Amino acid sequence: MDTIARSDAVWSTTTKNAGLGWLVINREQRTLQKRGVRVIYSVLVEEGLALKEAVATCRHQDIKEVQFESDSTQLIKSINKKSPTLEMYGIVEDIHILASAFDRVAFEWIPRKRNSEADMLAKNALLLYKQEVVVADLMPPAN
């Protein structure tokens, strides 16, 4: 397939916030995206949310054939075997619905070492998100 999309997520055990990172690579372009999410309770859920963002990005870009890659073995198995845990059911179902728009789609596991760019995006998103939350919490109320 001409397009590869990789995703990753990091989680703060103290704040329960997560950073999501994903990239879409093909011959025409390279899209790097990230975002912070508040109050995540599971590493698997955050990995699922990051992959869902990658799938949505590819669908928005009107890509027809794509291989999604993640270093989360449990997530990829949940998607490919269509047997998610209860906490992942909604996210996996959303991924399947979004992915139905593609002509060809695959979900593959990759080693963490090959996912370093998505990991860096996720870590950066979490760092920036922490800073934004602190600034928002310190803002005085408007009079």
Rosetta silent file (secondary structure, phi, psi, omega in degrees, C-alpha in Angstrom):
SEQUENCE: MDTIARSDAVWSTTTKNAGLGWLVINREQRTLQKRGVRVIYSVLVEEGLALKEAVATCRHQDIKEVQFESDSTQLIKSINKKSPTLEMYGIVEDIHILASAFDRVAFEWIPRKRNSEADMLAKNALLLYKQEVVVADLMPPAN
SCORE:     score description
SCORE:     0.000 S_00000001
   1 L     0.000  145.807 -176.177    0.000    0.000    0.000 S_00000001
   2 L   -77.011  -23.371 -176.782    1.215    3.484   -0.813 S_00000001
   3 E  -113.970  134.469  174.644    0.145    5.065    2.470 S_00000001
   4 E  -122.093  134.282  175.948    1.329    4.146    5.951 S_00000001
   5 E  -123.785  127.162  178.443   -0.139    5.670    9.103 S_00000001
   6 E  -117.009  145.611  179.474    1.522    5.174   12.487 S_00000001
   7 E  -138.725  157.046  176.400    0.128    6.099   15.875 S_00000001
   8 E  -159.146  166.920  179.916    1.236    6.074   19.490 S_00000001
   9 E  -148.730  151.922  173.226    0.220    7.447   22.858 S_00000001
  10 E  -129.689  154.704 -171.590    1.782    8.274   26.202 S_00000001
  11 E  -134.617  136.912  173.379    0.062    8.551   29.538 S_00000001
  12 L   -94.601  118.649 -179.788    0.791   10.439   32.740 S_00000001
  13 L   -70.038  -23.892 -179.364    0.008    8.230   35.729 S_00000001
  14 L   -81.172  -44.619 -177.322   -0.214   11.265   38.015 S_00000001
  15 L   -94.751  -17.073 -174.801   -2.571   13.463   35.965 S_00000001
  16 L    65.894   16.097  174.606   -4.233   10.674   33.918 S_00000001
  17 L   -87.270  158.544 -179.456   -3.795   12.893   30.850 S_00000001
  18 E  -132.093  152.970  170.529   -2.535   11.457   27.573 S_00000001
  19 E  -112.366  130.802  179.252   -0.645   12.650   24.559 S_00000001
  20 E  -112.070  137.187  177.453   -1.654   11.206   21.193 S_00000001
  21 E  -136.597  141.486  178.040    0.591   11.280   18.140 S_00000001
  22 E  -153.142  149.893  177.963    0.068   10.035   14.597 S_00000001
  23 E  -137.575  148.199  179.664    1.654   10.467   11.198 S_00000001
  24 E  -123.778  124.329 -174.782    0.534    9.675    7.674 S_00000001
  25 E  -125.310  128.154  169.869    3.210    9.019    5.068 S_00000001
  26 L  -150.319 -175.255 -176.366    2.875    8.584    1.302 S_00000001
  27 L   -64.251  -32.053 -174.926    4.636    9.776   -1.848 S_00000001
  28 L   -84.671  -33.151 -173.265    2.787   13.086   -1.968 S_00000001
  29 L  -156.251  168.066  176.760    2.903   14.215    1.649 S_00000001
  30 E  -135.618  113.004 -178.108    3.871   13.619    5.239 S_00000001
  31 E  -107.664  124.629  177.748    1.283   14.652    7.843 S_00000001
  32 E  -115.513  127.048 -179.267    2.312   14.890   11.517 S_00000001
  33 E  -139.949  156.722  179.914   -0.395   15.469   14.119 S_00000001
  34 E  -157.262  159.685  172.418   -0.790   15.370   17.884 S_00000001
  35 E  -164.384  154.967  176.684   -3.183   16.310   20.635 S_00000001
  36 E   -97.552  148.857 -179.883   -3.598   16.069   24.374 S_00000001
  37 E  -132.297  138.750 -177.857   -6.523   14.336   26.036 S_00000001
  38 L   -94.048  142.155  173.111   -7.720   14.746   29.605 S_00000001
  39 L    54.913   76.400  173.162   -8.510   11.949   32.039 S_00000001
  40 L  -108.059  138.468 -174.786   -7.586    8.673   30.395 S_00000001
  41 L  -107.861    1.360 -176.129   -7.729    5.574   32.584 S_00000001
  42 L  -154.167  140.380  176.293   -5.886    3.004   30.492 S_00000001
  43 H   -62.375  -39.377 -179.853   -2.840    2.771   28.254 S_00000001
  44 H   -63.800  -41.066  178.369   -4.840    0.613   25.844 S_00000001
  45 H   -61.987  -44.161 -179.490   -7.611    3.227   25.584 S_00000001
  46 H   -65.555  -38.321  176.525   -5.120    5.971   24.761 S_00000001
  47 H   -61.960  -41.098  177.724   -3.466    3.764   22.111 S_00000001
  48 H   -63.586  -41.594  178.498   -6.913    3.147   20.624 S_00000001
  49 H   -64.512  -38.467  178.818   -7.732    6.853   20.589 S_00000001
  50 H   -64.612  -43.665  178.902   -4.443    7.635   18.824 S_00000001
  51 H   -66.220  -38.647  177.697   -5.140    5.023   16.141 S_00000001
  52 H   -60.245  -40.141  177.084   -8.707    6.292   15.747 S_00000001
  53 H   -63.032  -40.762  178.577   -7.297    9.789   15.095 S_00000001
  54 H   -63.748  -42.582  178.836   -4.959    8.354   12.439 S_00000001
  55 H   -63.396  -44.112  179.277   -7.861    6.538   10.746 S_00000001
  56 H   -63.347  -39.209  178.617   -9.986    9.712   10.808 S_00000001
  57 H   -62.368  -45.936  179.405   -7.109   11.746    9.342 S_00000001
  58 H   -64.054  -39.295  178.209   -6.679    9.309    6.448 S_00000001
  59 H   -65.136  -41.920  178.702  -10.403    9.284    5.796 S_00000001
  60 H   -63.695  -33.873  179.133  -10.482   13.095    5.814 S_00000001
  61 L   -81.079    2.098  177.988   -7.581   13.130    3.312 S_00000001
  62 L    60.072   36.322  176.004   -9.648   10.823    1.055 S_00000001
  63 L   -76.503  139.261 -175.438   -6.961    8.136    1.041 S_00000001
  64 L  -100.355  -30.187 -179.402   -8.208    4.885   -0.511 S_00000001
  65 E  -131.891  127.481 -175.936   -5.561    2.351    0.540 S_00000001
  66 E  -152.235  144.415  172.636   -3.692    2.500    3.847 S_00000001
  67 E  -111.115  118.978  177.478   -1.752    0.359    6.262 S_00000001
  68 E   -92.855  136.838 -177.625   -2.127    1.417    9.904 S_00000001
  69 E  -129.178  138.866  179.037    0.717    0.531   12.232 S_00000001
  70 E  -145.979  151.866  176.575    0.921    0.522   16.023 S_00000001
  71 L   -92.667   11.734  177.005    3.301   -0.898   18.600 S_00000001
  72 L   -96.729  103.118  179.549    0.358   -2.040   20.744 S_00000001
  73 H   -58.319  -45.326 -177.034   -0.042   -5.780   20.249 S_00000001
  74 H   -63.731  -39.014  179.092   -3.289   -5.882   22.203 S_00000001
  75 H   -65.125  -49.111 -178.753   -4.834   -3.061   20.154 S_00000001
  76 H   -61.812  -40.809  176.590   -3.960   -4.607   16.798 S_00000001
  77 H   -62.840  -41.738  179.845   -5.286   -8.000   17.920 S_00000001
  78 H   -60.326  -38.589 -178.354   -8.531   -6.365   19.136 S_00000001
  79 H   -75.440  -48.195 -175.235   -9.059   -4.751   15.736 S_00000001
  80 H   -70.919  -34.459 -179.599   -8.055   -7.677   13.530 S_00000001
  81 L   -91.504   -5.810 -178.433   -9.882  -10.363   15.518 S_00000001
  82 L    53.200   42.735  179.873  -12.873   -8.103   16.186 S_00000001
  83 L  -135.864   64.893 -177.987  -12.798   -9.160   19.834 S_00000001
  84 L   -74.879  158.164  171.757  -12.098   -6.043   21.895 S_00000001
  85 L   -68.035  166.432 -179.385  -12.239   -5.838   25.646 S_00000001
  86 H   -57.926  -43.156 -178.744  -15.245   -4.079   27.126 S_00000001
  87 H   -65.779  -22.321 -176.842  -13.284   -0.847   27.675 S_00000001
  88 H  -101.705   -5.467 -172.822  -12.185   -0.881   24.023 S_00000001
  89 H   -54.066  -51.429 -177.284  -15.446   -1.913   22.374 S_00000001
  90 H   -63.953  -41.227 -178.729  -16.610    1.586   21.380 S_00000001
  91 H   -67.426  -45.258  179.674  -13.209    2.723   20.134 S_00000001
  92 H   -64.329  -40.375  177.547  -12.632   -0.436   18.068 S_00000001
  93 H   -62.093  -43.164  176.636  -16.147   -0.176   16.639 S_00000001
  94 H   -60.240  -42.223  178.550  -15.489    3.473   15.672 S_00000001
  95 H   -61.279  -44.008  179.098  -12.225    2.433   13.984 S_00000001
  96 H   -63.415  -40.841  179.333  -14.051   -0.256   11.983 S_00000001
  97 H   -64.264  -47.764  178.462  -16.748    2.199   10.916 S_00000001
  98 H   -61.871  -41.301 -176.506  -14.186    4.826    9.830 S_00000001
  99 H   -70.404  -17.472 -179.600  -12.066    2.173    8.075 S_00000001
 100 L   -65.977  -14.104  179.048  -15.032    0.939    6.027 S_00000001
 101 L   -78.217  -14.856 -177.403  -14.505    3.970    3.752 S_00000001
 102 L   -86.425  148.126  175.273  -11.170    2.601    2.467 S_00000001
 103 L   -73.339  -40.690  176.180  -10.843    0.335   -0.567 S_00000001
 104 E  -137.378  134.467 -179.111   -7.967   -1.553    1.099 S_00000001
 105 E  -147.545  143.466  176.408   -6.963   -1.340    4.739 S_00000001
 106 E  -141.011  148.959  176.655   -4.669   -3.275    7.057 S_00000001
 107 E  -121.068  117.251 -173.480   -3.794   -3.006   10.735 S_00000001
 108 E  -126.145  145.033  172.900   -0.289   -4.216   11.566 S_00000001
 109 E   -83.752  141.191  173.590    1.850   -4.436   14.673 S_00000001
 110 L  -131.354  153.891  176.428    5.330   -2.885   14.477 S_00000001
 111 L   -65.233  150.662 -179.538    8.176   -2.872   17.014 S_00000001
 112 H   -52.626  -37.211 -178.102    8.405    0.181   19.270 S_00000001
 113 H   -59.579  -34.432  179.274   11.721    1.095   17.631 S_00000001
 114 H   -81.124   -6.547 -177.015    9.969    1.634   14.268 S_00000001
 115 H  -109.595   22.649 -172.742    7.326    3.834   15.909 S_00000001
 116 H   -65.310  -32.245 -179.139    9.680    6.421   17.392 S_00000001
 117 H   -69.566  -42.914  176.689    8.321    9.373   15.403 S_00000001
 118 H   -65.759  -36.813  177.080    4.718    8.827   16.540 S_00000001
 119 H   -62.106  -43.499  178.486    6.027    8.309   20.089 S_00000001
 120 H   -62.490  -41.378  177.381    7.866   11.650   19.939 S_00000001
 121 H   -61.675  -43.151 -179.822    4.702   13.397   18.727 S_00000001
 122 H   -64.440  -43.841  178.654    2.693   11.841   21.581 S_00000001
 123 H   -63.146  -40.156  178.218    5.262   12.854   24.209 S_00000001
 124 H   -65.697  -40.379  178.761    5.321   16.386   22.834 S_00000001
 125 H   -62.837  -42.111  179.298    1.519   16.550   22.884 S_00000001
 126 H   -65.142  -42.883  178.732    1.424   15.443   26.527 S_00000001
 127 H   -61.262  -47.755  179.116    4.075   17.991   27.502 S_00000001
 128 H   -65.800  -37.861 -179.615    2.253   20.834   25.739 S_00000001
 129 H   -64.839  -41.806  177.009   -1.102   19.685   27.124 S_00000001
 130 H   -58.678  -43.134 -179.591    0.238   19.733   30.692 S_00000001
 131 H   -65.152  -41.527  179.728    1.467   23.292   30.155 S_00000001
 132 H   -64.410  -40.591 -178.903   -1.877   24.417   28.707 S_00000001
 133 H   -66.602  -42.458  178.664   -3.823   22.920   31.617 S_00000001
 134 H   -61.988  -44.765  179.073   -1.550   24.570   34.184 S_00000001
 135 H   -62.867  -43.987  179.782   -1.903   27.960   32.484 S_00000001
 136 H   -63.097  -37.859 -179.696   -5.678   27.562   32.267 S_00000001
 137 H   -71.883  -24.011 -178.632   -5.865   26.609   35.942 S_00000001
 138 H   -89.493  -12.124 -178.337   -3.801   29.651   36.944 S_00000001
 139 L   -65.017  131.231  177.218   -5.869   32.187   34.998 S_00000001
 140 L   -70.577  151.283  178.211   -7.765   34.519   37.331 S_00000001
 141 L   -64.811  144.415  178.423  -11.536   34.592   36.936 S_00000001
 142 L   -72.517  139.500  178.677  -12.902   37.328   34.706 S_00000001
 143 L   -92.813    0.000    0.000  -14.676   40.155   36.514 S_00000001
